[in-house]
Amino acid sequence: MNKFLTFVTLVFLCLLLSAFEIKIPLTYEQDIAPIIRDNCLTCHIGSDPDGGFTLDTYEKVKYEITNGHLLKRINDRKNPMPQGGLMKKNFRKKIAKWAEQGFPRSDILKENIKKETIIIRAELNPVALEDGFDIFEKLQGHWTGKLNIMGAKYEWFAYDFQPVSDAHLFGIYEGGTMGNIMTSFFVGQINGQKVILARNGGILKNTYRMSYFILDEVKRTGEKTYYRFSDAIGGRDIMWMELEFSKKEMHFKSYTSRFGLNGRPKLHMDFQGKNRYKKDKKIYKNFPSKEVEIDLGEGWPTPEWGSTYNEITSASYIFQSEEKDWDALALKANDPMPREKLKGLSRLKVFLDEHNSNNKNTIIYLSEKSLTDKNGQLLTEYKYLKNELTESILHFPEVKFPQNSFTFDHLHPGKYFLTAVVDRDENQFATEGDMASESFFLEVLPGKETVIQVGW
């Protein structure tokens, strides 16, 4: 009898709780904003959003659902949003249900429930420093090849990995107005153990993100060597990067699950390239060194993900803001390695004179060789830059009109040729018919800021 009453009571409580949950609507602040932030704000934020619309506020998300095609696009397998593939089914259902419920903004009961932040750590087994240390020698250099990122394919891309200290190899893609992405590899220390770490991130649109990885697998097969770096908190179940080298060729891939929200990690980036050359070790003569670049003590500082996230699954440090001050954003995100600690990097600020090609974007090239003749004419073959000149390009940020300046915030010190090209045909590359400034030589000194003006 008592068992029967207990069973009936439990059934009644479950039904009561289910009914109670149904009455609590989904809200933007607690349920929808995190989904939008993790799946949409890489592209739809800032002054120049993809598609011409932003999704960074309640009002804008509501507008795009009621007056746009947001619900259709997030369920369109042939033309999905995000472009890398459909978000999880339950996320799409939540957004649709929220719209059906009349777009509730917040719920007092939910807001008053304070959740303790939990860090979900994977069991990681770092590779011994000596077993993976040769990655520094293999990776150093100027790489060019093909890139596939989130479904977008580029026939030519460049990575320039050069040391910024005796124990830190650094590379960055400067995207221009849209932002940038960097990847670097260095020696760290955790709980007294020296390990090889990596960091990847930057500022895209209005989001600062920096993720950290730890080398946890090395495989050698014949002429091939494989290295895997897994998320330094969540492990391979959250995201990882892998690099495979064979002679002067590299295959570099990354996999992400959007911090565990999208199930198992899926391919995010795929780069295949060749090492064109290595620069002389004139600045860091002891590179690569086994000295510690960063000592993390007993472990990683807790990332600041905001009140809507009670589970931290990744060594990723994130902050959204209109400002572009790297050190300020790193501090707010609790990033353990802000730019100010990278003493070997330099800054180059470029101001562009007005030109007569209205509403056209400008590409700023930094290269090992001059891209123009003395008259400012691009050196081309079959309408495109000569191949040996293309392979010498190190950075190529696109500055969108009417922006008239750009700062290389994370630049390797050294000697460059700078060429500004107005992209008249809007093909995002220097070709015959584009308007170019005459390539000129400059030297950027370690830890210094250089300011220049470019005319036409």
C-alpha positions in Angstrom: 0.0 0.0 0.0 2.8 2.5 0.9 4.7 1.6 -2.2 1.5 2.2 -4.3 0.9 5.6 -2.6 4.5 6.5 -3.2 4.3 5.6 -6.9 1.1 7.6 -7.3 2.6 10.6 -5.5 5.7 10.4 -7.8 3.5 10.3 -10.9 1.5 13.2 -9.6 4.6 15.3 -8.9 6.1 14.5 -12.4 2.8 15.6 -14.1 2.7 18.7 -11.9 6.3 19.6 -12.7 5.7 19.0 -16.4 2.7 21.2 -16.4 4.6 23.8 -14.5 7.4 23.8 -17.1 5.0 24.1 -20.0 3.6 27.3 -18.4 7.0 28.8 -18.3 7.6 30.3 -21.7 10.9 30.3 -23.5 12.6 33.7 -23.2 15.1 35.6 -25.3 17.5 36.3 -22.4 17.7 32.8 -21.1 17.0 30.5 -24.0 17.4 32.3 -27.4 20.3 34.7 -26.9 22.8 32.0 -26.2 21.8 30.1 -29.3 22.1 33.2 -31.5 25.4 34.2 -29.9 27.0 30.7 -30.5 25.6 30.2 -34.0 24.9 33.6 -35.7 27.0 36.4 -34.3 30.2 35.5 -36.1 28.7 36.9 -39.2 25.7 39.0 -38.1 27.1 41.7 -35.9 29.0 45.0 -36.2 28.9 47.8 -38.8 29.3 45.5 -41.8 27.3 42.3 -41.2 26.9 39.6 -43.7 23.6 39.8 -45.5 23.2 43.4 -44.4 21.5 42.6 -41.1 22.6 42.1 -37.5 21.2 39.7 -34.8 22.8 41.2 -31.7 19.7 42.4 -29.9 16.3 41.2 -29.0 14.6 43.7 -31.4 16.7 42.7 -34.4 16.2 38.9 -33.9 12.4 39.5 -33.6 12.4 41.7 -36.7 14.2 39.1 -38.8 11.8 36.4 -37.8 8.7 38.4 -38.4 9.8 40.4 -41.4 12.7 38.5 -42.8 13.5 34.9 -43.6 15.4 33.8 -40.5 13.3 30.7 -39.7 13.4 29.6 -43.3 17.2 30.0 -43.6 18.0 28.2 -40.3 16.0 25.2 -41.7 17.3 25.3 -45.3 19.7 22.4 -45.9 20.7 23.6 -49.3 21.4 27.2 -48.2 21.8 26.9 -44.4 22.5 29.5 -41.9 25.1 29.2 -40.4 26.9 28.6 -43.7 28.9 25.7 -42.2 25.7 23.6 -41.7 22.4 23.6 -39.9 22.4 24.2 -36.1 21.1 21.4 -33.9 17.4 20.5 -34.4 16.4 21.3 -30.9 17.9 24.8 -31.2 15.8 25.4 -34.4 12.7 24.1 -32.6 13.4 26.4 -29.6 13.6 29.5 -31.9 10.3 28.5 -33.7 8.6 27.8 -30.4 9.7 31.1 -28.9 8.2 32.9 -31.9 4.9 31.0 -31.5 4.8 32.0 -27.9 5.0 35.7 -28.9 8.7 36.4 -28.4 8.9 36.6 -24.6 11.9 38.7 -23.6 12.6 37.6 -20.1 11.1 35.7 -17.2 11.5 37.0 -13.6 11.4 33.5 -12.1 14.2 32.3 -14.5 16.3 35.4 -13.9 16.1 34.9 -10.1 17.4 31.3 -10.3 21.2 31.7 -9.8 23.2 28.8 -11.2 26.6 27.9 -10.0 29.2 27.9 -12.8 30.5 24.4 -13.4 33.7 23.7 -15.4 33.4 20.5 -17.3 37.0 19.2 -17.7 38.1 16.3 -19.9 40.9 13.9 -18.9 43.8 15.1 -20.9 47.1 13.3 -21.5 49.7 15.9 -22.8 52.5 14.7 -25.0 55.9 15.0 -23.4 57.7 18.2 -24.5 60.6 16.3 -26.2 58.2 14.1 -28.2 56.4 16.9 -30.0 59.1 19.7 -29.9 60.0 19.3 -33.6 56.7 20.9 -34.6 58.3 24.3 -34.2 60.9 23.5 -36.9 58.4 21.9 -39.2 55.8 24.7 -39.0 58.1 27.7 -39.2 57.9 29.4 -42.6 55.6 31.0 -45.2 52.9 28.7 -46.3 50.6 29.1 -49.3 47.9 26.8 -50.6 44.2 26.1 -50.7 41.7 26.8 -47.9 38.2 25.5 -47.2 36.6 27.2 -44.2 33.0 26.7 -43.2 32.2 25.6 -46.8 33.8 28.7 -48.4 36.7 27.7 -50.8 39.7 29.8 -51.6 42.1 28.7 -54.3 44.9 30.7 -52.7 45.7 31.5 -49.1 48.7 32.3 -47.0 49.9 31.6 -43.5 53.1 33.1 -42.2 54.4 31.4 -39.1 57.4 33.2 -37.6 58.8 33.3 -34.0 57.8 36.2 -31.7 60.1 34.9 -28.9 62.5 32.0 -28.4 59.6 29.7 -27.5 56.6 31.1 -29.4 55.7 30.6 -33.1 53.0 33.0 -34.3 50.8 33.3 -37.4 47.9 35.6 -38.2 45.4 36.2 -41.0 44.5 39.9 -41.1 41.0 40.0 -42.6 40.8 43.8 -42.7 37.5 45.4 -41.7 35.9 42.1 -40.8 38.6 41.3 -38.2 41.4 38.7 -37.9 42.2 35.2 -36.9 45.5 34.1 -35.4 47.1 30.8 -34.5 50.2 30.3 -32.4 52.2 27.5 -30.8 54.4 27.9 -27.7 55.8 26.1 -24.6 53.8 26.4 -21.5 53.8 24.9 -18.0 50.9 23.4 -16.0 51.3 21.9 -12.6 55.1 22.0 -13.1 55.0 20.1 -16.3 56.3 21.6 -19.6 53.8 21.1 -22.4 53.3 22.4 -26.0 50.2 24.6 -26.2 48.4 26.4 -29.0 46.0 29.4 -29.1 43.6 30.3 -31.9 41.2 33.2 -32.1 41.0 36.9 -32.7 38.4 39.6 -33.3 35.7 38.8 -35.9 33.0 41.4 -36.3 32.4 42.5 -32.7 33.4 39.3 -30.9 36.8 38.7 -29.2 37.5 35.0 -28.8 40.7 33.2 -27.9 40.8 29.4 -27.5 43.6 27.3 -26.1 44.7 23.8 -27.0 47.2 21.2 -25.7 49.3 18.8 -27.7 47.9 15.4 -26.8 48.9 13.1 -29.7 51.9 12.7 -32.0 52.1 10.0 -34.7 55.0 9.3 -37.1 54.5 7.1 -40.2 57.3 7.1 -42.7 57.9 10.6 -43.9 54.6 11.9 -42.3 54.3 13.4 -38.8 50.9 14.1 -37.3 50.2 16.4 -34.3 46.8 16.8 -32.6 46.0 19.7 -30.2 42.8 19.3 -28.2 40.8 21.9 -26.3 42.7 22.5 -23.1 39.6 22.1 -20.9 37.0 20.2 -22.8 39.3 18.0 -24.8 38.6 16.5 -28.2 34.9 16.2 -27.6 34.7 20.0 -27.8 37.2 20.9 -30.5 40.7 20.1 -31.8 43.3 21.1 -34.4 45.5 18.7 -36.3 48.6 19.2 -38.5 50.2 16.7 -40.7 53.6 17.3 -42.3 55.3 15.5 -45.2 58.5 17.1 -46.4 57.6 20.7 -47.3 53.8 20.1 -47.4 51.3 20.7 -44.6 47.7 19.6 -44.1 46.1 21.7 -41.3 42.5 21.0 -40.2 40.3 22.2 -37.3 37.1 20.7 -35.9 34.6 22.4 -33.6 31.3 21.6 -31.9 30.6 25.2 -30.9 31.6 24.4 -27.3 29.6 21.2 -27.2 26.3 22.7 -28.3 26.3 21.0 -31.7 27.2 17.4 -30.7 30.4 15.9 -32.0 33.0 18.3 -33.5 32.7 18.8 -37.3 35.3 20.0 -39.8 35.6 23.8 -39.6 38.7 24.6 -41.6 40.9 22.7 -44.0 44.2 24.1 -45.4 46.6 22.3 -47.6 49.8 24.1 -48.5 53.5 24.2 -49.2 56.3 25.9 -47.2 57.8 28.4 -49.6 60.6 29.6 -47.5 61.9 30.3 -44.0 63.2 33.6 -42.8 66.7 34.0 -41.3 66.9 33.8 -37.5 68.2 37.3 -37.1 66.0 38.4 -34.1 65.4 35.2 -32.1 68.6 33.2 -32.5 67.7 30.7 -29.9 64.4 29.7 -31.5 63.1 27.1 -30.9 63.8 27.0 -27.2 62.3 24.9 -24.4 62.0 27.9 -22.1 58.5 28.5 -20.7 56.5 31.2 -22.5 53.6 31.1 -20.0 53.3 29.4 -16.5 49.6 28.6 -15.8 50.3 27.3 -12.3 47.7 24.7 -11.4 45.5 25.3 -14.5 43.6 27.7 -16.7 41.8 30.7 -15.4 38.0 30.4 -15.5 36.6 31.9 -18.8 34.0 34.6 -18.3 31.0 33.5 -20.4 28.3 35.5 -18.7 25.3 34.6 -16.6 23.5 32.7 -19.3 26.1 29.9 -19.3 26.4 27.9 -16.1 28.6 25.2 -17.8 32.1 26.0 -19.0 33.2 23.4 -21.5 36.2 25.0 -23.3 39.4 27.0 -22.6 37.9 29.8 -24.7 37.9 33.4 -23.6 35.1 35.5 -25.1 33.8 39.0 -25.0 31.6 41.1 -27.2 32.1 44.8 -27.6 32.2 47.6 -30.2 35.7 48.5 -29.1 38.8 47.1 -30.8 41.3 47.6 -28.0 43.0 44.2 -27.8 44.3 44.4 -24.3 41.0 45.8 -22.9 39.0 43.0 -24.5 41.5 40.3 -23.3 41.2 41.6 -19.8 37.4 41.5 -19.9 37.5 38.0 -21.3 40.0 36.9 -18.7 42.4 35.7 -21.4 45.7 34.5 -19.8 47.8 35.7 -22.7 46.8 39.3 -23.8 48.6 41.0 -26.6 50.8 43.0 -24.2 52.6 39.8 -23.2 53.6 39.2 -26.8 56.6 41.6 -26.7 58.0 40.4 -30.1 55.0 41.8 -32.1 54.9 45.1 -33.8 52.1 47.5 -35.0 51.8 49.1 -38.4 49.1 51.8 -38.9 48.3 52.6 -42.5 46.3 55.8 -43.6 44.9 55.8 -47.1 44.5 59.0 -49.2 41.2 59.5 -51.0 41.0 57.9 -54.4 38.7 58.4 -57.4 37.2 54.9 -57.4 34.1 55.6 -55.4 32.6 52.9 -53.2 35.4 50.4 -53.9 37.3 48.5 -51.2 41.1 48.6 -50.8 43.4 45.7 -50.2 46.6 46.4 -48.4 49.4 44.0 -49.3 52.5 43.3 -47.3 54.9 41.1 -49.4 58.5 40.0 -49.7 58.7 41.4 -53.2 57.5 44.6 -55.0 54.1 44.0 -56.7 54.4 47.1 -59.0 56.9 48.7 -61.3 58.2 52.2 -60.7 55.1 53.7 -62.3 52.8 52.0 -59.9 51.5 49.4 -62.4 50.8 46.0 -61.1 53.2 43.3 -62.5 50.8 40.9 -64.0 50.6 37.9 -66.3 47.3 37.0 -68.0 45.6 39.8 -66.0 46.7 38.3 -62.6 49.7 39.1 -60.4 52.8 37.1 -61.5 52.9 33.8 -59.7 56.2 34.4 -57.9 54.8 37.7 -56.6 51.6 36.1 -55.4 53.6 33.5 -53.5 55.6 36.4 -51.8 52.4 37.9 -50.2 52.3 37.7 -46.4 49.3 39.8 -45.5 46.3 41.0 -47.5 43.6 42.7 -45.4 40.6 44.2 -47.2 39.6 47.6 -46.0 35.9 48.3 -46.8 34.9 51.7 -48.2 34.7 54.4 -46.8 37.2 53.2 -44.0 40.5 55.0 -44.8 42.9 53.4 -42.3 43.9 50.0 -41.0 46.2 48.8 -38.2 48.2 45.6 -38.4 48.0 44.9 -34.6 50.0 41.6 -34.6 52.8 42.1 -37.1 56.1 40.2 -37.2 59.0 42.7 -37.1 60.9 42.7 -40.4 61.2 44.1 -43.9 58.2 44.4 -46.2 57.0 45.9 -49.4 53.6 47.7 -49.0 51.1 48.0 -51.8 47.6 49.4 -51.6 45.2 48.2 -54.3 41.8 49.6 -55.0 39.7 46.6 -56.0 37.9 48.1 -59.0 36.6 44.8 -60.3 35.6 43.6 -56.8 37.2 40.2 -57.2 39.0 40.5 -53.8 42.5 40.2 -55.4 44.9 42.4 -57.3 44.3 42.1 -61.0 45.0 44.1 -64.2 42.8 47.2 -64.1 42.9 47.7 -60.4 44.4 51.0 -59.1 47.6 50.4 -57.2 50.0 52.6 -55.2 53.6 52.1 -56.0 55.1 49.4 -53.9 57.4 50.8 -51.3 59.9 49.3 -48.9 59.6 49.7 -45.1 61.1 48.1 -42.0 59.0 47.4 -38.9 61.0 47.2 -35.7 60.3 44.7 -32.8 57.8 46.0 -30.3 57.3 49.4 -32.1 54.5 51.1 -33.9 55.0 52.4 -37.3 52.6 54.9 -39.0 52.6 55.6 -42.7 50.4 57.4 -45.3 49.7 55.9 -48.7 48.9 58.0 -51.7 47.9 57.1 -55.3 
